[in-house]
């Protein structure tokens, strides 16, 4: 066993769970978590975090040009391992989404500091505005750090429901829009060699498998479009069904076809699962006595394999043409988002699997359908994630939960993963 491990206390989840409960009590209402990025409750969450870091580690929290909050535990080497997640939430969110990774990361720093100077530097980061709940742009802070965010182009025009412009909200929190790109250089200066993240699954797969903890293979690629069917608005009572150009019926048939696309391309294992979702439908003219002349419907396709995702896209396009032809309509596509699959690092996946097996007995593998800050980090450094079971298999609601025995196993597995990664980097790998 490496020397560093002889000094490390056994992985323990007690302080993490206590901290999570403290934070939930401080930043939640009867409707759930209210830590919406750039707002007062989010600042309260960060104040709690800063207090913990100062009182328990004697360290300071530093905020980069994109608003990400950093804690640094200096090591013998300036090469570093980066631990991260997010304190922000959706309105009415749960007590674990995002914050689990931050509070568990804090425990990892405590554990290694208690053992003396770690062989490599350790950073913990609370990424700013992972959720995008207020302005609609998720992964804001991590994207700025990864160098994939054009802040002026993407954020300058965004306004929240109360009419507050995003540049003004950023300024209220000490962030200047025109300097957010500097976060990329800030990250590079810290010489990160690996990124690790613990998160709740947010879905039902681990619960269905009756497994407490999972190894995340990567984040799925996303193809998101708005599909517009154009027909002819006519009087519902006066126009026989065979003579209609019903845009809504075309969209409805398309939605059903997309469900079949998702089923067709899904494999039998979590690793090969794909999803296809039509989540938004806008019908015009939108009253009961009119046949729809115009219908917009969204399509969200996700897969871990880029080739499979491309095939799904082609199948969906074919289905749209068929639905339009059948209902005597035309169809147009408007791309909304395209993200490549982000497979995680093979070596870190092995460490992750070993760590999960140690505490949970087995290590089921699954992709992440939701995007996480890890998706941005995977583009620039070796990355891996640990999932804790969600029970029920939902998130973004106050009902979100993970049974305490499962939470305990996931936290201890993550702490062991950190330990293995630190030793791996210390050995010059």
Secondary structure, 3 states (H helix, E strand, C coil): CCHHHHHCCCCCCHHHHHHHHHHHHHHEECCEECCCCCCHHHHHHHHHHHHHHHHHHCCCEEECCCCCEEEEECCCEEEEEEEEECCCCCCCECCCCCHHHHHHHHHHHHHHHHCCCCCEEEEEEECCCCCCCCCCCCCHHHHHHHCCCCHHHHHCCCECCCCCEHHHHHHHCCCCHHHHHHHHHHHHHCCEEEEEEEEECCCCHHHHHCCCEEEEEEECEEEEEEEEEECCCEECCCCCHHHCCCHHHHHHHHHHHHHHHHHHHCCCCHHHCCEEECCCEEEECCCCCEECCEEEEEEEEEECCHHHHHHHHHHHHHHHHHHHHHCCCEEEEEEEEEECCEECCHHHHHHHHHHHHHHHCCCEEEEECCCCHHHHHCCCCCEEEEEECCCCCCCCCCCCCCCHHHHHHHHHHHHHHHHHHHHHHHCCC
